[in-house]
């Protein structure tokens, strides 16, 4: 059955390409465009249908051209976020039709300008939000979602910047109104948003940051947190032991039974913000049981108890704010503030590792296993690392550049197969076989 699933996915992609008059893409990196006949083409990651990792494939597609008000960007790097795993599974509200090119953020160089575009020139270094289609060599996106990159910011840092730091800033300062002397609890403290939250909290005097994360990440991230707890421990009691009244802000990307725990930790006038539901992702494909379990506790929130205890529950979705609710102007102002903080060397994106487009399955598996510290980046120009047998690899090989030794302990519940990328991959990062 697994083999049939893989063959079906490949047949779907070949049919898509055949209808467009294309040849299937070869598995190599290096970037660059290609011409077949009169059509100029590019490499892109394509999701053939919702489901497991075998639904992803790198192929050639027609290169887009900018419409009125759009910029064409030659992509250098793309951000990989947990929401991308949920999109792959179809585990979101109103999922788009497949096949599609995933990805919501990228960085690169402006290659062409659509009509009426002002403030940008060909050759500008930029980062951008994209409403899908980011995981490709070329993207087109409206000018209101594009921002210039600081001179000393790398493309990989720029691809790690928009989603994580804007989300963290909006929750802390726009929704929860973080001020001097307040306290914050953030889950998944070792992830991209968690690290952005910690850095932004450090810009406000006397803010106490409580974090939860897998134990193997603690050594690498302990300097960014005031107090750090094991994600599987009784963190409620640990927090109350330090601060009997609780905390002012809870940032929850987990959902499920963490909702009740988070609310129990809120001080009067405190704010609980739900900005994800990663507990719904327990396997490679969508699980209705995990979905129901994650939201069951949320539905039990008593509104009467909320006003009696003077507590606030809020939700935050940056993508909806940008693409459905028309707040691009607000977000541009936030990006301006964040780039100024970057220029002042007060914040800096944490990049976990770089992956070729052809390594997107392994990169997704690393996020699924919660093995990353900071952001995973798809490097469009990177050449894939050859596959080698685990028995041929040095079990003490060094981690990817940028990760500390503490970040190489592997993910929780790793379900990868017997092959892994050689060279600079972390020891415990294994390939999820198509099964």
N, C-alpha and C positions, 0 to 999 in steps of 0.2 A: 504493500500500500504506500509505503514511504517513497519507493522508487517511482510509482505511478504518479504521486503528487509532484515530484521533481520534474518528471517528463512533461506533465500537464502544464506546469508553470513555464518551462522552456518553450513548449509549443505555442503557448499564448504569446510570449514575447516575439518569437519568430514570425508569427502571424501578423503582429502589430508592425514589425519592421518590413515584412514583405509587402504589406498594403501600402506602406510609405515609399516603397522602392529602395529599401536599404539592405545592407548586409549586417549580420549580427556583429556586435563589437567584439574585438579581441581582448583578452585579459591583460592589458598592459596599461601602465600609467603614462606619465610624461606630459599630459595636457596637449593643447593645440587643437586646431579645427581641421576638418577634413572635407574634401569635396567629392561627391559622387554625382556625376552628371552636372547639372546646374545648381544643385542644392548644396549649400554649405551646412555642415553638420558638426555636432559636438558630442562628447561623452556625457552621459547622465545616469544616475541611479533611477531605475524604474521599479515601482511597486505594481506587480501584475494583478494582484488581488489581495484581499485582506487575509491574514493568517500568520504563518511562521516565517522563519528566515528565508526559506526557499522561495518565497514570493518576491525577493529582491534580486535584481540583476542589473549590471552595468551594460548599457547598450548605446547605440548612436541614435540621435534624434535631430530633427531639423533645428537649426539655430534660430532663436527668436530675434525679432527686430523691434526696436522701441516704438510704441504708439505715442500719441500726443500726451505730453506730461510725464513720460517715462524716461528712465536712463537704462542703457545697456551696459552691463558690468561683466568684464572678464574676471571670473571668479578665481580667487587664489585659495580660499579656505572657507569651510562651512561648519557651523555649529551643530552638534548632535545633542538633542535634549530628550528627556524622558517622555515628553509628549509625542515624540517621533515613534517610540515603541508602541504607544497607545493607538496612534494613527495606523501603524502597520497592522495591528490586530483588528482594526475597525472598532476600537473600544472608546469611541467618542460620540458625542451627539451629532446627528446629521453628517455622517462621514461622506466625503466626496466620492465620486465615481472613480473606479480604477479602469485602466492603468493610469498612474500619476507619478510625478516626480516629487518625492518628499522634501522636507526641509523648510525652515522658516527664517533662517538668518545666514548671512554670508559676508565676506569681505573680498575686495578686489579692486580693479582699476576701471574707471569709466572709459568705455570704448566708443559709445555713440550717444547722442542726445536726441530725444524726440522733440517735436514742435512744442513751443511755449516753455521749455525748460530753461530756467535761469538760475544763476548762482553756482553752476558747475561747469567744468571744462573737461574735454577729453584728456585723459591722463591723470585725473584726480584719483587719489587713494581714498576709498570709501568703505563703509560698512552699511549694511542694509537689512531691513526686514522684508521678507517675501512671503506672500500668501500661497505657500507651497512652491515647488520648482527650484528650491535653493541648491539642491545637491546635483549640480551640473556645472559644466565649464563656462557657461554663459547664462545670465539671467537678465530679465527686464522687470523693472518694478517702478511704481510711481515715485516721483521725486520727493513726495512728502515722507517717504519711508527710508530715505537715504541720508547718511550723515558722513561728513569728512572725518578722516582718521587723523589723530595727532601725529606729528612728524616722527616721534620715536616709538610709536606703537607698531608692532609687527602685525602681519596679516592674520596669523594664528591667534594673537591676543584680540584683535579686532573682531574675529568671528566668535570669540568667547565672551564678548563684552555686552552686546545689546540685550539679549533675553535675560541673562542672569542679573546684571546690575540694574537694569530698568525695573525688572520685577521686584528686586530687593528694595530699591529706592521707593517705588510706589507704595509698597506695603508698609514700610517703616514710617515714611514721612507724609504721604498723602492720605493713607487709610488710618493708620494707628497713631499718627501725630507724635512720633518719638521725640522725647525731650530729655534734657539733662537729668541724670539720676534715676532713670527708669530701668526696667529689667526686661529681657527678651529671652524666650525659649524658642529655639529653632531646631526642627528635626532635619535629618540628613545633613548634618553640619559639614560633612566632608564633600558634599556635592558642589556644583557650580553656584547655585543660589545660596546655599548655606555659607560658603566662603565669602560671597559678595555681601551677605547680611553682616557677617562678622566685621568685615572691613569698614562698611558704612557705619556700623555702631561705634567703631573706634574714632569716628570723626565728631562724636558728641561726647562731652565730658561725663565721666562717672556712670556710663551705661554698663550694666552687668549682663553678660551673655551666657546663657545656659545652652548647651548643645547636646544632641544625641547622635551617635554614630557607631558603626561597627568597631569593635575593640581594636582590630588590626590597623585602623586609621588614626588612632588616638595620638600616637607619638608624632605623626606628621602634622596634625592640625591643632595640637594642644595649645600652641602659642597664640592661636586666633580666638580662643574661647576663655572666658573666665572660669567656667566649670564645664566639664565634659563627662557624659555618662554613656554607658553601653546601651545601645538601642533596644536590647532585649531585657534590660534590667528594669527594676521598679523605679523609674526615674521620677515619678510623682513624689514618692517618699524622700528621695534624695534631694529634690528641689526644696521641699518643705522643711527638710532638716536644716538647710542653709538659709532659706527665706520662708518663715512660717506663714506669712500672708500670701505667698505665691509670687506671680510675676505680672507685669503690666501688659505684655504682648506675647501671644503664642502664634507662631508661624508653622502651619501644618500642611505638609505635602503628602501625608500618608493616608489620612482619613481612617475609616473603620473605628476600632475601639479606641484609637488615639483621640477621637473627638471628645468623648466623655472625660478622658484624662486631662486633656488640654483645658476644657472648661472648668474642671475642678481646681486647676492651678491659677486661674485668673483672679487677680485682685478686683475689688470694686472699681468700676470704670475702666476695667481692662478690656482688651480687644483680642479676640480669637479670629485669625484669618486662615481660611482654607484656600489653598492655591494649587491643589493637586490631589490625586488619589492613587498614588503608586502602589498601595496595597492591593488594588484591583489586578495588578499584573503579577501573577504567580507562576505562570507557565509561558511557553512560547506562543500559544494561541489564546484567544479570548476565552475567559471562564465566566459563565453566568453565575456560578456559585460564589466566586471571588467578588464579582460585581455586587451581588446582593448582600454579601457579608460586609463589604466596605461601607455601603450606604445605610445599612440597617441601623447602626448606632446614630448616624446623623439624623435620621428621621425621628429619633426618640427625644430630640431636644425639646424641652418644655418652654414655650414662650413666656408663660407666667413667671416661671423661675428666673428667666433672664431679667425681667424688669424688677423683680423683687431683689435680685442680687446685684443689680446695676452692672450687667455684663453685656458686651457687644459681640455679635457674631457677624463676620463679613466674609465675602468671597472675592477672589481676584483672578482675572484671566487677561493677561496682556494681549494675547492675540485677538480676543473678542473686542477689547478696548480699541485696538488699532483698526482692525479690518471690518468690524460690524457696528461699532458705536461711534466712529468718527472722531476719535480723540488724538489724531496724529499731531496736532499743534501742541497739546499738552505734553506728549511724549518727546517732542523735539526740545522743548524747554528742559525736560529732565535729562535728556542726553547731553545738552549743553552743560548742565551743572556737573554731570558725571565726568565728562571729558576734562573739565576744569580741575576736578579732584584728581584725575589721572595725571594731568600736567603738573600738579602740585605734589605728585608722588605719594598721595594719601591712599589711593586704591590701585590695584593691579590685578587683572584677570589671572586666575590659576588654571593653567593648561595641564591636564592629566597626560595626554598622549596624542600623537598625530597618526592618522590612518589614511591610506590610499582609498579612493572611491571603491576599488575592487575589494577592499577589506571591510566594507560597511557591515557585513554580517558579524564579523568578529567584534567590531566596535560596539554594535548593538548588544551583543552577548555580554560584553564587559559592563555596560550600563545595567542590563537586566540583572546581573549578578551583584550589583552594587559594589563593584570593585574599583570604581574610579575615585580619585581625589581631585576635584575640580572638573574642568570641561574636557570632553573628548572632541577632537577636531578632525574633520575630513580635509586632508591636504590634497587639492586637486592635482598638483604636479608631482606628488609622491609616487614612486614606483612600489608596487606591492612586494612585501617580503615573502620569499619562497616558503612553501609549506615543508616542515620537517617532522619526523616522528618524535614523540615525547622521549623515547628511549635514546635518541641521538643527541638530545639537548643537555647542556650542563644545568643541573638543577639549581645551581647557585649563580646563574647568569644574571647580569645587571638588569635593573628595571629600565623602563623607558625614560629618556631624558626628561627631567623636570619632576619626576616622582621621587620621593624620599624612600629609604629602605623600608620604612614602616608601611608604605603603600603597596608592597608587593606580596602581601599575604594571601591574595586571591579573593574572589567574591564569595558571598554566602550562597550556599546551595548551587554551586557551579555544576551545570549539566552538560558541559561541553564534551566533545568526542575525543578521539585519541590523537588528533593532529593539532598542531599549533604553528603559528607563524614564527619563523626563526628570527635570529638577530636580536632586535631591540625590544621585543615584546616582554611584558612582565611575566614572571615565572608561572603564575597561576592563570593566565589568560589563555583559554583553550577555544578551539573552533567549535561552534555549534554545527554539527553535521546535519545534513538535510534528511531528517527522519521524522 
